[in-house]
Amino acid sequence: MNRPAAGFRPSPGPAAPGASRPAAPVAAISLCAAFLCVGLGFAPPTPAAAQVGGPPPPMEERPIEFPSFDEFSLANGLRVVILPYGTQPVMSARLYLPGGSARDSAERAGLASLAANVLTRGTTERTADEISAAIEGVGGSLNASASQDFLTISTTVLTDHMELAFDLLADVTRNATFPQEEVELTRRRTLSSLQAELGQPQAIAQRRFDAIVYGDHPYGVRSTPETVQAITRDDLVRFRDEVLHPGQGLLMVAGQVERREVEELIRRHLADWEPADTPELTLPAVPLRDETRIYLVHRPGSVQSVMGVGHAGITPDDPDYFSLQVMNRVLGGGADSRLFQILREEKGWTYGANSQVTRPADRGVIRAITEVRTEVTDSALVELLHQMERIRQEPVPPQEMDAARNYLAGSFPLRLETASQVAGQLATQLLLDLPLDDLTGYPERIRRVSADDVQRVAREHLHPDRAAVVVVGDGARILETLEGIAPIQIFDVRGEPLTRDDVLGQGEVGQWDADRLEEGVRRYDLQVQGQHMGSAEYRLERDGVEWVASSSMTAPGGSQETRLRFSAVDFSPISLEQEMDQGPARIHADIRVEAGRLQGRVELPDQLGGPRDYDEELAPGVLLPGMEEFVMAAAELEDGVRVTIPHMDLMRGEQVQIQARVTGREEIRVPAGTFDTWRVEVTGGDTALVHYLRVEAPHVLIRQEFQGQPVQLELISLSPL
């Protein structure tokens, strides 16, 4: 559909199974077909045994030979585990400290992650470039990351370079300085990533699910642009001084190493690391739920619905963990699970569905996840809840029990093949204070789980009657179908509450003053990853009581010409002519509105459904593609204002809602100069956009960004006719 920044973007690759339809170019009619990608693969011959009597029996299980390891503690309290294992001359070291995002305050959410990302970017001994040159010069790696519960600093090198590896690990751990320029660079990258998440329905669903299930618990707090902007270098230094202490740390060293050599290096670089007290972290209880409720995140224009259904789960030491693993495998833990087989194979509603039981340091979650076509959202939700209840009420048949236990027990040794894998499994047990027998005895513990055990833990731990149901999709199309299933709360993609009228209302078209528009010519530069990739020119001129908007765009492999007419009195649409081509794909539109009827023809390639003829009533206030630019240019904008614009999608042949929300005021610089702008998030099409509109009316588009894509349009010049 035609957005203010109409133009082409590089052609995307095939969509992955379960992914949303590829984002269309911002044009009146998308040139990117929603192709159904069919993978052609090779299937090996079916074994004779399988042809006559099912799959062969599993091979005899061999006991797990867990490698021996050495453990000791330094005088400063640092716990060290050395795991000589593997056939390659490689050493990996991971230092775990209790400094994950659970320590972030709500006002500084993202602090732990930002600190981890800047930790390796400068010390009192080395600059960021010197650190990178040193580790990359020996073909190694040095990284830091923050999970929910732990800050992890890791390095991997050939064993010949262990001295350098421990030197660098100790340097960034003990002497990080958080240079201001590195802080700002990382902040910009983080803000860009957060902005991209607003265009990713899976990320939106995850955020809303965590917020609903965990409430005020730190696991439910997620970073936002506002909290990341609030973090200062002093906050990072304070985080370093509070968290980076040896007393509660665990250092795992694994690979083709000898204890004596590794211990000597560790003592040389870390034995004099001064201990200090890390502030004790007290976590609140996770709130209990007493009903099933749907939390609908309205994402206008979505052609699929992302769904997460679940609630709080278990603590790490729960004795039902192994039985829950088998229950989860039956329910949604693999391609042979009930959710996958029923929702995908039997119903054809999705590319995939799964469930999970998580086990962080505090309380995890139990949830099922899927992504379905918009029109079957309600049916898929009902079926998903039914399968959750079914595993509570019906004993799992022997065949399913055997398949689940055989897979879990048989695949477990594959998670212990490399030194790094073994170290990771061992670290989890130690960090969560779990018995090591859970590792060596895992297959046996799994095989002892019975159908009665599965039904019991399902009844005790799985509660579809009080689940949080998060659905991210086009509320205008699915809200009414969901209303009979459970009570509903509605949010936008940023988590702000919406009303039913916000979603199903007809918008405010007709309340804007077309006289606020001005004649002129605008020229834009199309950039991909900061590189010039195309250009666009927009012209708006008055023709009596009509506005005439024309545009031309060029990009690699394509071009577009558009001419749009609408009333200068009440914004009512009059006509649209458009010619587009991208490679072999060509689209021509000749549309007019006469006496309230939409008439004309859109020539589409066969991949997009072929030609589409129109001769139908156009509801009052519904605009033609491209007119939303001028509505926003003429609207009264201020921080927090929402604008809903009914819009005719000519490719799909249906009305959609364009949603625009002012989320702040920002001064930006583009080739045309520096402008005071409103930042406006626009949803309703295949791609979420961010517009920067001039504060002064008419609100000319200064810059457009594609959420989740390195594509933007910037104003080069603005001149009167």
LINPEUR-V177152 format. One line per field, one symbol per residue. burial: I if it has 16 or more other C-alpha atoms within 10 Angstrom, else O. Layout:
burial->???
//
This chain:
burial->IIIIIIIIIOOOOOOOOIIIIIIIIIIIIIIIIIOOOOOOOOOOOOOOOOOOOOOOOOOOOOOOOOOOOOOOOIOIIIIIIIIIIIOOOIIIIIIIIIIIIIIIIIOIIIIIIIIIIIIIIIIOOIIIOOIIOIIOOOOIIIIIIIIIIIIIIIIIIIIOIIIIIIOIIIIIIIIIIIIOOIIOOIIOOIIIOIIIIIIIIIIIIIIIIIIIIIIIIIIIIIIIIOIIIOIOIOOIOOIIOOIIIIIIIIIIIIIIIOIOOIIOIIOOIIIOIOIIOIOOOOOOOIOOIOOIIIIIIIIIIIIIIIIIIIIIIIIIOOOIIIIIIIIIIIIIIIIIIIIIIIIIIOOOIIIIIIIIIIIIIIIIIIIIIIIIIIOIIIOIIOOIIOIIIOIIOOIIOOOIIOIIIIIIIIOOIOOIOIIIOIIIOIIOIOIOOOOOOOIIOIIOIIIOIIIOIIIIIIIOIIIIIIIIIIIIIIIIIIIOOIOOOOOIOIIIIIOOOOOOOIIOOIIOIOOIIIOOIIOOIIIIIIIOOOOOIIIIIIIIIIOOOIIIIIIIIIIOOIIIIIIIIIIIOIIIIIIIIIIIIIOOIIIIIIIIIOOOOIIIIIIIIOOIOOOIIIOOOIOOIIIIIIIIIIIIIIIIIOOOOIIIIIIIIIIOOOIIIIIIIIIOIOOOOIOOOOIIIIIIIIIIIIIIIIIIIIIOIIIIIIIIIIIIIOIIIIIIIIOOO
//
